Structure formats: structure tokens, C-alpha cells
């Protein structure tokens, strides 16, 4: 009830007279209430740029007035969760959500609410259709198309009703929902191809009807209105992945290595992005995703990594992304077997003193470095439990926890909550350096060193099946 009282007062204040009503058409309001907040802030982005950082008040509410803003797609974050909204001049949009069911509980009121509630409905429909779509991939291609077309018909029918009930909705929003529906259907087709390749390994007689691929002619690889919409970006990436995979199959792949971790597959991806994607933001994001994907599975062959890196650098145009991948590339080089941490890599202890990482080894046995952050509570709990088991089994193991938290008081409190005296805990000074210093792609990563501080495995993982063998 308090929430709706706030809404009534809000709308009254922005529209109480003609002057206010006219001026309201030049700006927009965005606010709301977060139930069970996981953070103190709501962050609002437009086209990848932070527009506003909104702190929750004592009632877990927030509100901002956007002046001279651009109409269209915005993204808001709360902690690690995010969702999209459409904001246009004159909108007075309030949301309400419960973090325990972020998307399912999300609901809008105020001017502009109808279109945003419809988008959430579309989003949840797409999520609910994921499982049946995977089941449909066992069908032949014609039967599969019939199934996903029926799912698309459900969305189109809801869209038709929405547009009939809301005749004044902008053409831009209508076009956006058209694309949301279309590219979801296209993604299902790409998923079918993924599964088909796996099935064909067991039955070489399987085929896909030629007409199945007709939709590819409708794909716009450079849609500036969708390039900041993650589902579209993922679809284009999946399109590139499948196209590269097909190229490898055409060349009669003979290697024992999986195609999608190979250098040639990833070189194909770089070339496809370079030739097909020209819109700068999308192009550089896809190249960046490809680099992370490649390096995640390739840490040992420096010669091949150098070849990939040089090709990436030629194709990429965004300075920040190129620096990020350079840090990752150099970090992987430095963590090779037999190397040791540079004397220039530091962490901070509980006294706020800077400590060189290469001084944290122990002469009594091997050292294991693991990583955590209070932003990911479930991971923090799970990895701490697993490291505690290792501490009991290997009493001479020197355990170093490195937190990605940078706020010192908050980190010290989080360390107390660990209740893990067998470990030594530190925090990073600058999160931007974790790629260069630790090649940290996955938060599950471990680094194992010998008594002299030399790397035994710079790319171990808490879920490695042979982890205990590496610690003996």
C-alpha cells in the first residue's frame, strides 16, 4: 500500500498543472522499490554507459529524473541481476520486484508501464520455452520447425492483443518486440544445429532440409538498435559459432581435439566477425567474447596463443577491450609451469599493508591460491567448504585466499564470516589487474605452487577431478 501511495503522489507532482504536464514531455522518471535487496544500489545503463547510480533509501526505494535522455532501450542492474526497460520522454515508470524471484516478480506501474510489463511477459515466455525447445531438437528438422513456429505463434498472438489494447505505443517499441520474437525463433534454429552436429557423430545418415537455413537471409548482423541487447548479441555469437563449426566440418576435421576449442575454429570466428560485423560496439564485443572463449580452453600452447592474439589485435578496434585481452594473454604467459609470481604483484592484508604475492609461499609444503568475493555469496560458501576439506586432508598445504573485494572494512567483515583460521586471507588492490596478475577468467580458478613459489599448475580449478593428485 505504501508503494502505491508513493506512486500516486509521484504522478500528482509531475502532472498537477499544464506547465508541469508540458515539461514532463521533455524528461522521464524512473524509480521503484526493491524487496529483499541484495545491494544498496540500482544502476541504470544506456548503450553500455552508466547513466545513474541510484542508492536505495531506508524503505528500499529509489527515484531519478532523466533529462535530455534518448528514447529506447535501457538496462538496470541490482547486484548481479539485470533486466531491460523501454524509456521514452514523458514516461513515469516505477517498478517493484523481489530479489528472491527477480524476473518473475518484476512489475511496472505509471506511464510507460504497459509496454514494459508486456516485454517482461515476452521475456518469461522465452525462458519457459527453453526446456521444450531442447526436447524438440531430437525431432527431424521439419517437425522441429513446426514446433518452434507454434511457440512463435503464441508470442505473436500476445503481441497482436497488446498492440490492439495499446494503439499509441511507439513504432520503435513495436519494432523492438518484433525483433525480440524473431531472433528468439532464429536462436532456436541455431540450437537445433548445435544438437544436430552432436547427433550426426553417432548417425552419419542424418540430414537437415535445405529450407531450414532460409532464415539466415533475414539476419541483420549490424542492427544498432539491438546491439546492446544481450539476447541479440548471444544470438549473433551463436550464428558465428555454427558458421565456423560448419567451415571446420567442410574441411573434413581429423584432429582428436574438439573443434570448438581448436585454433582453426577460433580463427574462423575472428574472420567471420571481421567480415560480417561492422557496427563497432557489437563487433568488439563479439571479438572479446571469442577471445575469452579461446583462452578459457587454451592455456598451454604459447605459439598458437600468440597467433590467435595477433589476429585478434588486427580485427579489434576498441582500445579498452584490446588492453583487457592483452592483460589476459600476458597473464596466461606468465603463469606457465615453472614460472613464479612477479615481485610487482601485490595483495593487502588485514592491516591494510601491501604484501608481494611471491612472498606468500611456504617451505613446509605446496601453496594453493583460491579466489572469492562477497558479491557471490553462494560461490563464497561452496569454495570455502571445498578448500576446508582440502585443508583437513593435506595438513601441510599452505592456503591463500584472495578476495576480489576492494573496500577494506567490508572485506574484513567478510573474512570473519568465513570462519577459516587455517587459511591466510588477502584482498586485491585493483580488480582491473586480476587478468594480468592471475589470468582470472573463472572465479573457480586455483593456482598451485611448490615450496619455492614456482607454478605447478597456474590454471587449476576447484572442480578438477584430479585436483588431489596435484596436491600430493
RALIN-V494866 format. One line per field, one symbol per residue. phi: phi as a letter, one per 30 degrees, with the letter a starting at -180 (. if undefined). Layout:
phi: ???
This chain:
phi: .ddddeddddddddbdbddddddddcbbcbalbcdhdcadbcccbbhicdcaccddddcicbabccchdcdkdbbccbhccbacbcbbejdbcbcbacddbeddcdbcbjdjdedddddeddeddedddeddddddddddddddeddddddddddddddededddbdcdddddedddededddddddedddededddddddcbdddbcdedecddddcdcdbdddcdcceededdeddededddddddddchebdddeedcddddddededdddccccdeddedddddedddddddcbbccdddddddedddddddbdddddddddddedddedcdejdbdddccbbccdcicdbdddccdbddldcbcbbaaddbdddedddddddddddddbdcddcccccddcdddddddddeddhbddcccbbdcbddcddddbhdccdddbbcbddcidddbdbdbdcedcedddcd
